[in-house]
Amino acid sequence: MTTALVLLFASTLAGLATGLLFRVWSLLLVSPAIAVLAAIVLQTYGFGFWAGIPVIIGCLTACQLAFLVSAFQRHNGGILAQDDSDGAPGHDGQHGIGGENE
């Protein structure tokens, strides 16, 4: 049980780090690496095939949820409704309306 919790924690940390540093495409590399590493660790510690599947699914889910949380936190600065209501440009210098020419 401790092995599964450590794997879940490590997967969550990997998802947080990936979300803070990289874009969503990096999950194409991180997710299979987590699945393979978790399968190797679980097999080493004597988990069976059917007992390891839920742990690996939990690791992948924890990684992707942590990625979403950290990516949302990274881009949280300019998505508030009160920032766009006055028509002033946001932090990137663009108005909220796409077809407006000024």
LOKEFI-371187 format. One line per 3 residues: number of its first residue (from 1); their letters; for each residue x, y, z of C-alpha. Coordinates in steps of 0.25 Angstrom, whole numbers, plus 2048, in hexadecimal, padded with zeros to 3 digits. Example, Ala and Ser with C-alpha at 12.3 -4.5 7.8 and 13.67 -1.06 7.14 Angstrom:
REM residues 2
1 = as = 831/7EE/81F; 837/7FC/81D
***
This chain:
REM residues 102
1 = mtt = 800/800/800; 80C/809/803; 811/807/7F5
4 = alv = 804/80B/7EF; 803/818/7F7; 812/81B/7F4
7 = llf = 80F/819/7E5; 803/822/7E5; 80A/82D/7EC
10 = ast = 816/82C/7E2; 80C/82C/7D7; 805/839/7DD
13 = lag = 812/840/7DE; 816/83C/7D0; 809/842/7CB
16 = lat = 80B/84F/7D3; 819/851/7CD; 814/84E/7BF
19 = gll = 809/857/7C0; 811/862/7C5; 81D/861/7BB
22 = frv = 817/85B/7AF; 80B/85B/7A5; 800/850/7A4
25 = wsl = 808/848/79A; 812/844/7A4; 808/83B/7AA
28 = llv = 80A/832/79E; 818/82F/7A3; 815/830/7B2
31 = spa = 809/827/7B3; 80F/81B/7AC; 81C/81D/7B5
34 = iav = 813/81D/7C1; 80C/811/7BD; 818/808/7BA
37 = laa = 81F/80D/7C7; 813/80A/7CF; 812/7FC/7C9
40 = ivl = 820/7F9/7CB; 820/7FD/7DA; 813/7F6/7DC
43 = qty = 818/7E9/7D6; 825/7EA/7DF; 81D/7EC/7EB
46 = gfg = 814/7E0/7E8; 807/7E6/7E3; 800/7DD/7DA
49 = fwa = 7FA/7E1/7CC; 7EC/7E4/7D1; 7F1/7EB/7DE
52 = gip = 7FA/7F4/7D6; 7F0/7F9/7CB; 7E8/802/7D5
55 = vii = 7F5/808/7DB; 7FB/80B/7CD; 7ED/811/7C9
58 = gcl = 7ED/819/7D6; 7FC/81E/7D3; 7F8/823/7C5
61 = tac = 7EB/829/7CA; 7F3/830/7D6; 7FE/835/7CC
64 = qla = 7F4/83B/7C2; 7EB/842/7CD; 7F7/848/7D3
67 = flv = 7FB/84C/7C5; 7EE/853/7C3; 7EF/85A/7D1
70 = saf = 7FD/85F/7CE; 7FA/864/7C0; 7ED/86B/7C5
73 = qrh = 7F5/872/7D0; 800/876/7C6; 7F6/87C/7BD
76 = ngg = 7ED/882/7C8; 7F1/890/7C6; 7E8/895/7BA
79 = ila = 7DB/88D/7BB; 7D3/894/7C5; 7C6/89A/7C0
82 = qdd = 7C8/8A8/7C6; 7D6/8A9/7BE; 7CE/8A8/7B1
85 = sdg = 7C2/8B1/7B4; 7C9/8BE/7B3; 7CE/8BC/7A5
88 = apg = 7DD/8BF/7AA; 7E8/8B6/7A4; 7EC/8AA/7AD
91 = hdg = 7FA/8A7/7B1; 7FE/8A3/7A2; 7F9/8B0/79C
94 = qhg = 7ED/8AA/795; 7DE/8AD/796; 7D5/8A2/79A
97 = igg = 7CD/8A4/78D; 7D4/89C/781; 7CE/8A4/775
100 = ene = 7D0/8B2/77B; 7D9/8BB/773; 7DE/8C8/77A
***
